[in-house]
Amino acid sequence: MVNGRTVLERFPAGGPRGSWPAEEFAHARRMEGLAAEVVMDLATDTFLVVVRGEATADAVA
């Protein structure tokens, strides 16, 4: 967990579909009840699917 966020998955930003794979993954997690969102990590040129807060540790485990 970094800054109160848990990274669920990472997707390369240079892919041919852009952020779509990350958005689709986040949508699937939201359907499971997690408050997943997509953020861009500029340092690594990666889309991250993250959930915020401490409640995520229980949901992910």
Distance bins in CASP14 RR format, pairs under 12 A and 6 or more apart:
PFRMAT RR
TARGET T0000
AUTHOR 0000-0000-0000
RMODE 2
METHOD distances of the structure
MODEL  1
1 7 0 0 0 0 1 0 0 0 0 0 0
1 8 0 0 0 0 0 1 0 0 0 0 0
1 50 0 0 0 0 1 0 0 0 0 0 0
1 51 0 0 0 0 1 0 0 0 0 0 0
1 52 0 0 0 0 1 0 0 0 0 0 0
1 53 0 0 0 0 1 0 0 0 0 0 0
1 54 0 0 0 0 1 0 0 0 0 0 0
1 55 0 0 0 0 0 1 0 0 0 0 0
1 56 1 0 0 1 0 0 0 0 0 0 0
1 57 1 0 0 1 0 0 0 0 0 0 0
1 60 0 0 0 0 1 0 0 0 0 0 0
1 61 0 0 0 0 0 1 0 0 0 0 0
2 39 0 0 0 0 0 1 0 0 0 0 0
2 41 0 0 0 0 0 1 0 0 0 0 0
2 48 0 0 0 0 1 0 0 0 0 0 0
2 50 0 0 0 0 1 0 0 0 0 0 0
2 51 0 0 0 0 0 1 0 0 0 0 0
2 52 0 0 0 0 0 1 0 0 0 0 0
2 53 0 0 0 0 0 1 0 0 0 0 0
2 56 0 0 0 0 0 1 0 0 0 0 0
3 39 0 0 0 0 0 1 0 0 0 0 0
3 41 0 0 0 0 0 1 0 0 0 0 0
3 48 0 0 0 0 0 1 0 0 0 0 0
3 50 0 0 0 0 1 0 0 0 0 0 0
3 52 0 0 0 0 1 0 0 0 0 0 0
3 53 0 0 0 0 1 0 0 0 0 0 0
4 50 0 0 0 0 1 0 0 0 0 0 0
4 51 0 0 0 0 1 0 0 0 0 0 0
4 52 1 0 0 1 0 0 0 0 0 0 0
4 53 1 0 1 0 0 0 0 0 0 0 0
4 54 1 0 0 1 0 0 0 0 0 0 0
4 55 0 0 0 0 0 1 0 0 0 0 0
4 56 0 0 0 0 1 0 0 0 0 0 0
4 57 0 0 0 0 1 0 0 0 0 0 0
5 35 0 0 0 0 0 1 0 0 0 0 0
5 36 0 0 0 0 0 1 0 0 0 0 0
5 37 0 0 0 0 1 0 0 0 0 0 0
5 38 0 0 0 0 0 1 0 0 0 0 0
5 39 0 0 0 0 1 0 0 0 0 0 0
5 41 0 0 0 0 0 1 0 0 0 0 0
5 48 0 0 0 0 1 0 0 0 0 0 0
5 49 0 0 0 0 0 1 0 0 0 0 0
5 50 1 0 1 0 0 0 0 0 0 0 0
5 51 1 0 0 1 0 0 0 0 0 0 0
5 52 1 0 1 0 0 0 0 0 0 0 0
5 53 1 0 0 1 0 0 0 0 0 0 0
5 54 0 0 0 0 0 1 0 0 0 0 0
5 56 0 0 0 0 1 0 0 0 0 0 0
5 57 0 0 0 0 0 1 0 0 0 0 0
5 60 0 0 0 0 0 1 0 0 0 0 0
6 29 0 0 0 0 0 1 0 0 0 0 0
6 34 0 0 0 0 1 0 0 0 0 0 0
6 35 0 0 0 0 0 1 0 0 0 0 0
6 36 0 0 0 0 1 0 0 0 0 0 0
6 37 0 0 0 0 0 1 0 0 0 0 0
6 39 0 0 0 0 0 1 0 0 0 0 0
6 48 0 0 0 0 0 1 0 0 0 0 0
6 49 0 0 0 0 1 0 0 0 0 0 0
6 50 1 0 0 1 0 0 0 0 0 0 0
6 51 1 0 1 0 0 0 0 0 0 0 0
6 52 0 0 0 0 1 0 0 0 0 0 0
6 53 1 0 0 1 0 0 0 0 0 0 0
6 54 0 0 0 0 1 0 0 0 0 0 0
6 55 0 0 0 0 1 0 0 0 0 0 0
6 56 1 0 1 0 0 0 0 0 0 0 0
6 57 1 0 0 1 0 0 0 0 0 0 0
6 58 0 0 0 0 0 1 0 0 0 0 0
6 59 0 0 0 0 1 0 0 0 0 0 0
6 60 1 0 1 0 0 0 0 0 0 0 0
6 61 0 0 0 0 0 1 0 0 0 0 0
7 22 0 0 0 0 0 1 0 0 0 0 0
7 25 0 0 0 0 0 1 0 0 0 0 0
7 26 0 0 0 0 0 1 0 0 0 0 0
7 29 0 0 0 0 0 1 0 0 0 0 0
7 36 0 0 0 0 0 1 0 0 0 0 0
7 37 0 0 0 0 0 1 0 0 0 0 0
7 38 0 0 0 0 0 1 0 0 0 0 0
7 39 0 0 0 0 1 0 0 0 0 0 0
7 41 0 0 0 0 1 0 0 0 0 0 0
7 44 0 0 0 0 0 1 0 0 0 0 0
7 46 0 0 0 0 1 0 0 0 0 0 0
7 47 0 0 0 0 0 1 0 0 0 0 0
7 48 1 0 1 0 0 0 0 0 0 0 0
7 49 1 0 0 1 0 0 0 0 0 0 0
7 50 1 0 1 0 0 0 0 0 0 0 0
7 51 0 0 0 0 1 0 0 0 0 0 0
7 52 0 0 0 0 0 1 0 0 0 0 0
7 56 0 0 0 0 0 1 0 0 0 0 0
7 60 0 0 0 0 0 1 0 0 0 0 0
8 22 0 0 0 0 1 0 0 0 0 0 0
8 25 1 0 0 1 0 0 0 0 0 0 0
8 26 0 0 0 0 1 0 0 0 0 0 0
8 28 0 0 0 0 0 1 0 0 0 0 0
8 29 1 0 0 1 0 0 0 0 0 0 0
8 30 0 0 0 0 0 1 0 0 0 0 0
8 32 0 0 0 0 0 1 0 0 0 0 0
8 34 1 0 0 1 0 0 0 0 0 0 0
8 35 0 0 0 0 0 1 0 0 0 0 0
8 36 1 0 0 1 0 0 0 0 0 0 0
8 37 0 0 0 0 0 1 0 0 0 0 0
8 38 0 0 0 0 0 1 0 0 0 0 0
8 39 0 0 0 0 0 1 0 0 0 0 0
8 47 0 0 0 0 0 1 0 0 0 0 0
8 48 0 0 0 0 1 0 0 0 0 0 0
8 49 1 0 1 0 0 0 0 0 0 0 0
8 50 1 0 0 1 0 0 0 0 0 0 0
8 51 1 0 0 1 0 0 0 0 0 0 0
8 52 0 0 0 0 0 1 0 0 0 0 0
8 56 0 0 0 0 1 0 0 0 0 0 0
8 57 0 0 0 0 0 1 0 0 0 0 0
8 59 0 0 0 0 1 0 0 0 0 0 0
8 60 1 0 0 1 0 0 0 0 0 0 0
9 21 0 0 0 0 1 0 0 0 0 0 0
9 22 1 0 0 1 0 0 0 0 0 0 0
9 23 0 0 0 0 0 1 0 0 0 0 0
9 24 0 0 0 0 0 1 0 0 0 0 0
9 25 1 0 1 0 0 0 0 0 0 0 0
9 26 0 0 0 0 1 0 0 0 0 0 0
9 28 0 0 0 0 0 1 0 0 0 0 0
9 29 0 0 0 0 1 0 0 0 0 0 0
9 34 0 0 0 0 0 1 0 0 0 0 0
9 36 0 0 0 0 1 0 0 0 0 0 0
9 37 0 0 0 0 0 1 0 0 0 0 0
9 38 0 0 0 0 1 0 0 0 0 0 0
9 39 0 0 0 0 0 1 0 0 0 0 0
9 46 0 0 0 0 0 1 0 0 0 0 0
9 47 0 0 0 0 1 0 0 0 0 0 0
9 48 1 0 0 1 0 0 0 0 0 0 0
9 49 1 0 1 0 0 0 0 0 0 0 0
9 50 0 0 0 0 1 0 0 0 0 0 0
9 51 0 0 0 0 0 1 0 0 0 0 0
9 60 0 0 0 0 0 1 0 0 0 0 0
10 21 0 0 0 0 0 1 0 0 0 0 0
10 22 0 0 0 0 1 0 0 0 0 0 0
10 25 0 0 0 0 1 0 0 0 0 0 0
10 38 0 0 0 0 0 1 0 0 0 0 0
10 39 0 0 0 0 0 1 0 0 0 0 0
10 40 0 0 0 0 0 1 0 0 0 0 0
10 41 1 0 0 1 0 0 0 0 0 0 0
10 44 1 0 0 1 0 0 0 0 0 0 0
10 45 0 0 0 0 0 1 0 0 0 0 0
10 46 1 0 1 0 0 0 0 0 0 0 0
10 47 1 0 0 1 0 0 0 0 0 0 0
10 48 1 0 1 0 0 0 0 0 0 0 0
10 49 1 0 0 1 0 0 0 0 0 0 0
10 50 0 0 0 0 1 0 0 0 0 0 0
11 17 0 0 0 0 1 0 0 0 0 0 0
11 18 0 0 0 0 1 0 0 0 0 0 0
11 19 1 0 0 1 0 0 0 0 0 0 0
11 20 0 0 0 0 1 0 0 0 0 0 0
11 21 1 0 1 0 0 0 0 0 0 0 0
11 22 1 0 1 0 0 0 0 0 0 0 0
11 23 0 0 0 0 1 0 0 0 0 0 0
11 24 0 0 0 0 1 0 0 0 0 0 0
11 25 1 0 0 1 0 0 0 0 0 0 0
11 26 0 0 0 0 1 0 0 0 0 0 0
11 38 0 0 0 0 1 0 0 0 0 0 0
11 39 0 0 0 0 0 1 0 0 0 0 0
11 40 0 0 0 0 0 1 0 0 0 0 0
11 41 0 0 0 0 0 1 0 0 0 0 0
11 44 0 0 0 0 0 1 0 0 0 0 0
11 45 0 0 0 0 0 1 0 0 0 0 0
11 46 1 0 0 1 0 0 0 0 0 0 0
11 47 1 0 1 0 0 0 0 0 0 0 0
11 48 1 0 0 1 0 0 0 0 0 0 0
11 49 1 0 0 1 0 0 0 0 0 0 0
11 50 0 0 0 0 0 1 0 0 0 0 0
12 18 0 0 0 0 1 0 0 0 0 0 0
12 19 0 0 0 0 0 1 0 0 0 0 0
12 21 0 0 0 0 1 0 0 0 0 0 0
12 22 0 0 0 0 1 0 0 0 0 0 0
12 40 0 0 0 0 0 1 0 0 0 0 0
12 41 0 0 0 0 0 1 0 0 0 0 0
12 44 0 0 0 0 1 0 0 0 0 0 0
12 45 1 0 0 1 0 0 0 0 0 0 0
12 46 1 0 0 1 0 0 0 0 0 0 0
12 47 1 0 0 1 0 0 0 0 0 0 0
12 48 0 0 0 0 0 1 0 0 0 0 0
13 19 1 0 0 1 0 0 0 0 0 0 0
13 20 0 0 0 0 0 1 0 0 0 0 0
13 21 0 0 0 0 0 1 0 0 0 0 0
13 22 0 0 0 0 1 0 0 0 0 0 0
13 38 0 0 0 0 0 1 0 0 0 0 0
13 39 0 0 0 0 0 1 0 0 0 0 0
13 40 1 0 0 1 0 0 0 0 0 0 0
13 41 0 0 0 0 1 0 0 0 0 0 0
13 42 0 0 0 0 1 0 0 0 0 0 0
13 43 0 0 0 0 0 1 0 0 0 0 0
13 44 0 0 0 0 1 0 0 0 0 0 0
13 45 1 0 1 0 0 0 0 0 0 0 0
13 46 1 0 1 0 0 0 0 0 0 0 0
13 47 1 0 1 0 0 0 0 0 0 0 0
13 48 0 0 0 0 0 1 0 0 0 0 0
14 20 0 0 0 0 0 1 0 0 0 0 0
14 21 0 0 0 0 0 1 0 0 0 0 0
14 22 0 0 0 0 0 1 0 0 0 0 0
14 40 0 0 0 0 0 1 0 0 0 0 0
14 44 0 0 0 0 0 1 0 0 0 0 0
14 45 1 0 0 1 0 0 0 0 0 0 0
14 46 0 0 0 0 1 0 0 0 0 0 0
14 47 0 0 0 0 1 0 0 0 0 0 0
15 21 0 0 0 0 1 0 0 0 0 0 0
15 22 0 0 0 0 0 1 0 0 0 0 0
15 45 0 0 0 0 0 1 0 0 0 0 0
15 46 0 0 0 0 0 1 0 0 0 0 0
15 47 0 0 0 0 1 0 0 0 0 0 0
17 23 0 0 0 0 1 0 0 0 0 0 0
17 24 0 0 0 0 1 0 0 0 0 0 0
17 25 0 0 0 0 0 1 0 0 0 0 0
17 47 0 0 0 0 0 1 0 0 0 0 0
18 24 0 0 0 0 0 1 0 0 0 0 0
18 38 0 0 0 0 0 1 0 0 0 0 0
18 40 0 0 0 0 0 1 0 0 0 0 0
18 45 0 0 0 0 0 1 0 0 0 0 0
18 46 0 0 0 0 0 1 0 0 0 0 0
18 47 1 0 0 1 0 0 0 0 0 0 0
19 25 0 0 0 0 0 1 0 0 0 0 0
19 26 0 0 0 0 1 0 0 0 0 0 0
19 27 0 0 0 0 0 1 0 0 0 0 0
19 37 0 0 0 0 0 1 0 0 0 0 0
19 38 1 0 0 1 0 0 0 0 0 0 0
19 39 0 0 0 0 0 1 0 0 0 0 0
19 40 1 0 0 1 0 0 0 0 0 0 0
19 45 0 0 0 0 0 1 0 0 0 0 0
19 46 0 0 0 0 0 1 0 0 0 0 0
19 47 1 0 1 0 0 0 0 0 0 0 0
19 48 0 0 0 0 0 1 0 0 0 0 0
19 49 0 0 0 0 0 1 0 0 0 0 0
20 26 0 0 0 0 0 1 0 0 0 0 0
20 27 0 0 0 0 0 1 0 0 0 0 0
20 38 0 0 0 0 1 0 0 0 0 0 0
20 47 0 0 0 0 1 0 0 0 0 0 0
21 27 0 0 0 0 0 1 0 0 0 0 0
21 28 0 0 0 0 0 1 0 0 0 0 0
21 38 0 0 0 0 1 0 0 0 0 0 0
21 46 0 0 0 0 0 1 0 0 0 0 0
21 47 1 0 0 1 0 0 0 0 0 0 0
21 49 0 0 0 0 1 0 0 0 0 0 0
22 28 0 0 0 0 0 1 0 0 0 0 0
22 29 0 0 0 0 0 1 0 0 0 0 0
22 36 0 0 0 0 1 0 0 0 0 0 0
22 37 0 0 0 0 1 0 0 0 0 0 0
22 38 1 0 1 0 0 0 0 0 0 0 0
22 39 0 0 0 0 1 0 0 0 0 0 0
22 40 0 0 0 0 1 0 0 0 0 0 0
22 41 0 0 0 0 0 1 0 0 0 0 0
22 46 0 0 0 0 1 0 0 0 0 0 0
22 47 1 1 0 0 0 0 0 0 0 0 0
22 48 1 0 0 1 0 0 0 0 0 0 0
22 49 1 0 1 0 0 0 0 0 0 0 0
22 50 0 0 0 0 0 1 0 0 0 0 0
23 29 0 0 0 0 0 1 0 0 0 0 0
23 30 0 0 0 0 0 1 0 0 0 0 0
23 36 0 0 0 0 1 0 0 0 0 0 0
23 37 0 0 0 0 1 0 0 0 0 0 0
23 38 1 0 1 0 0 0 0 0 0 0 0
23 39 0 0 0 0 0 1 0 0 0 0 0
23 40 0 0 0 0 0 1 0 0 0 0 0
23 47 0 0 0 0 1 0 0 0 0 0 0
23 48 0 0 0 0 0 1 0 0 0 0 0
23 49 0 0 0 0 1 0 0 0 0 0 0
24 30 0 0 0 0 0 1 0 0 0 0 0
24 31 0 0 0 0 0 1 0 0 0 0 0
24 36 0 0 0 0 0 1 0 0 0 0 0
24 38 0 0 0 0 1 0 0 0 0 0 0
24 47 0 0 0 0 0 1 0 0 0 0 0
24 49 0 0 0 0 1 0 0 0 0 0 0
25 31 0 0 0 0 0 1 0 0 0 0 0
25 32 0 0 0 0 0 1 0 0 0 0 0
25 34 0 0 0 0 0 1 0 0 0 0 0
25 36 1 0 0 1 0 0 0 0 0 0 0
25 37 0 0 0 0 0 1 0 0 0 0 0
25 38 0 0 0 0 1 0 0 0 0 0 0
25 47 0 0 0 0 1 0 0 0 0 0 0
25 48 0 0 0 0 0 1 0 0 0 0 0
25 49 1 0 1 0 0 0 0 0 0 0 0
25 50 0 0 0 0 0 1 0 0 0 0 0
25 51 0 0 0 0 0 1 0 0 0 0 0
26 32 0 0 0 0 0 1 0 0 0 0 0
26 33 0 0 0 0 0 1 0 0 0 0 0
26 34 0 0 0 0 1 0 0 0 0 0 0
26 35 0 0 0 0 1 0 0 0 0 0 0
26 36 1 0 1 0 0 0 0 0 0 0 0
26 37 1 0 0 1 0 0 0 0 0 0 0
26 38 1 0 1 0 0 0 0 0 0 0 0
26 39 0 0 0 0 1 0 0 0 0 0 0
26 47 0 0 0 0 1 0 0 0 0 0 0
26 48 0 0 0 0 1 0 0 0 0 0 0
26 49 1 0 1 0 0 0 0 0 0 0 0
26 50 0 0 0 0 1 0 0 0 0 0 0
26 51 0 0 0 0 1 0 0 0 0 0 0
27 33 0 0 0 0 0 1 0 0 0 0 0
27 34 0 0 0 0 0 1 0 0 0 0 0
27 35 0 0 0 0 0 1 0 0 0 0 0
27 36 1 0 0 1 0 0 0 0 0 0 0
27 37 0 0 0 0 0 1 0 0 0 0 0
27 38 0 0 0 0 1 0 0 0 0 0 0
27 49 0 0 0 0 1 0 0 0 0 0 0
28 34 0 0 0 0 1 0 0 0 0 0 0
28 36 0 0 0 0 1 0 0 0 0 0 0
28 49 0 0 0 0 1 0 0 0 0 0 0
29 35 0 0 0 0 1 0 0 0 0 0 0
29 36 1 1 0 0 0 0 0 0 0 0 0
29 37 0 0 0 0 1 0 0 0 0 0 0
29 38 0 0 0 0 0 1 0 0 0 0 0
29 49 1 0 0 1 0 0 0 0 0 0 0
29 50 0 0 0 0 1 0 0 0 0 0 0
29 51 1 0 0 1 0 0 0 0 0 0 0
29 56 0 0 0 0 0 1 0 0 0 0 0
29 59 0 0 0 0 1 0 0 0 0 0 0
29 60 0 0 0 0 1 0 0 0 0 0 0
30 36 1 0 1 0 0 0 0 0 0 0 0
30 37 0 0 0 0 1 0 0 0 0 0 0
30 38 0 0 0 0 0 1 0 0 0 0 0
30 49 0 0 0 0 0 1 0 0 0 0 0
30 51 0 0 0 0 1 0 0 0 0 0 0
30 59 0 0 0 0 0 1 0 0 0 0 0
32 51 0 0 0 0 0 1 0 0 0 0 0
32 56 0 0 0 0 0 1 0 0 0 0 0
32 59 0 0 0 0 1 0 0 0 0 0 0
32 60 0 0 0 0 0 1 0 0 0 0 0
33 51 0 0 0 0 1 0 0 0 0 0 0
33 55 0 0 0 0 0 1 0 0 0 0 0
33 56 0 0 0 0 0 1 0 0 0 0 0
33 59 1 0 0 1 0 0 0 0 0 0 0
33 60 0 0 0 0 0 1 0 0 0 0 0
34 49 0 0 0 0 1 0 0 0 0 0 0
34 50 0 0 0 0 1 0 0 0 0 0 0
34 51 1 0 1 0 0 0 0 0 0 0 0
34 52 0 0 0 0 0 1 0 0 0 0 0
34 53 0 0 0 0 0 1 0 0 0 0 0
34 55 0 0 0 0 1 0 0 0 0 0 0
34 56 1 0 0 1 0 0 0 0 0 0 0
34 57 0 0 0 0 0 1 0 0 0 0 0
34 58 0 0 0 0 0 1 0 0 0 0 0
34 59 1 0 1 0 0 0 0 0 0 0 0
34 60 1 0 0 1 0 0 0 0 0 0 0
35 49 0 0 0 0 0 1 0 0 0 0 0
35 50 0 0 0 0 1 0 0 0 0 0 0
35 51 1 0 1 0 0 0 0 0 0 0 0
35 52 1 0 0 1 0 0 0 0 0 0 0
35 53 0 0 0 0 1 0 0 0 0 0 0
35 55 0 0 0 0 1 0 0 0 0 0 0
35 56 1 0 0 1 0 0 0 0 0 0 0
35 59 0 0 0 0 1 0 0 0 0 0 0
35 60 0 0 0 0 0 1 0 0 0 0 0
36 47 0 0 0 0 0 1 0 0 0 0 0
36 48 0 0 0 0 0 1 0 0 0 0 0
36 49 1 0 1 0 0 0 0 0 0 0 0
36 50 1 0 0 1 0 0 0 0 0 0 0
36 51 1 0 1 0 0 0 0 0 0 0 0
36 52 0 0 0 0 1 0 0 0 0 0 0
36 56 0 0 0 0 1 0 0 0 0 0 0
36 59 0 0 0 0 1 0 0 0 0 0 0
36 60 0 0 0 0 0 1 0 0 0 0 0
37 47 0 0 0 0 0 1 0 0 0 0 0
37 48 0 0 0 0 1 0 0 0 0 0 0
37 49 1 0 0 1 0 0 0 0 0 0 0
37 50 1 0 0 1 0 0 0 0 0 0 0
37 51 1 0 0 1 0 0 0 0 0 0 0
37 52 1 0 0 1 0 0 0 0 0 0 0
37 53 0 0 0 0 0 1 0 0 0 0 0
37 56 0 0 0 0 0 1 0 0 0 0 0
38 46 0 0 0 0 0 1 0 0 0 0 0
38 47 1 0 1 0 0 0 0 0 0 0 0
38 48 1 0 0 1 0 0 0 0 0 0 0
38 49 1 0 1 0 0 0 0 0 0 0 0
38 50 1 0 0 1 0 0 0 0 0 0 0
38 51 0 0 0 0 0 1 0 0 0 0 0
39 46 0 0 0 0 1 0 0 0 0 0 0
39 47 1 0 0 1 0 0 0 0 0 0 0
39 48 1 0 1 0 0 0 0 0 0 0 0
39 49 0 0 0 0 1 0 0 0 0 0 0
39 50 1 0 1 0 0 0 0 0 0 0 0
39 51 0 0 0 0 0 1 0 0 0 0 0
39 52 0 0 0 0 0 1 0 0 0 0 0
40 46 1 0 0 1 0 0 0 0 0 0 0
40 47 1 0 1 0 0 0 0 0 0 0 0
40 48 1 0 0 1 0 0 0 0 0 0 0
40 49 0 0 0 0 0 1 0 0 0 0 0
40 50 0 0 0 0 0 1 0 0 0 0 0
41 47 1 0 0 1 0 0 0 0 0 0 0
41 48 1 0 1 0 0 0 0 0 0 0 0
41 49 0 0 0 0 0 1 0 0 0 0 0
41 50 0 0 0 0 1 0 0 0 0 0 0
42 48 0 0 0 0 0 1 0 0 0 0 0
49 56 0 0 0 0 0 1 0 0 0 0 0
49 60 0 0 0 0 0 1 0 0 0 0 0
50 56 0 0 0 0 1 0 0 0 0 0 0
50 60 0 0 0 0 0 1 0 0 0 0 0
51 57 0 0 0 0 1 0 0 0 0 0 0
51 58 0 0 0 0 0 1 0 0 0 0 0
51 59 1 0 0 1 0 0 0 0 0 0 0
51 60 1 0 0 1 0 0 0 0 0 0 0
52 59 0 0 0 0 0 1 0 0 0 0 0
53 59 0 0 0 0 0 1 0 0 0 0 0
53 60 0 0 0 0 0 1 0 0 0 0 0
54 60 0 0 0 0 0 1 0 0 0 0 0
54 61 0 0 0 0 0 1 0 0 0 0 0
55 61 0 0 0 0 0 1 0 0 0 0 0
END
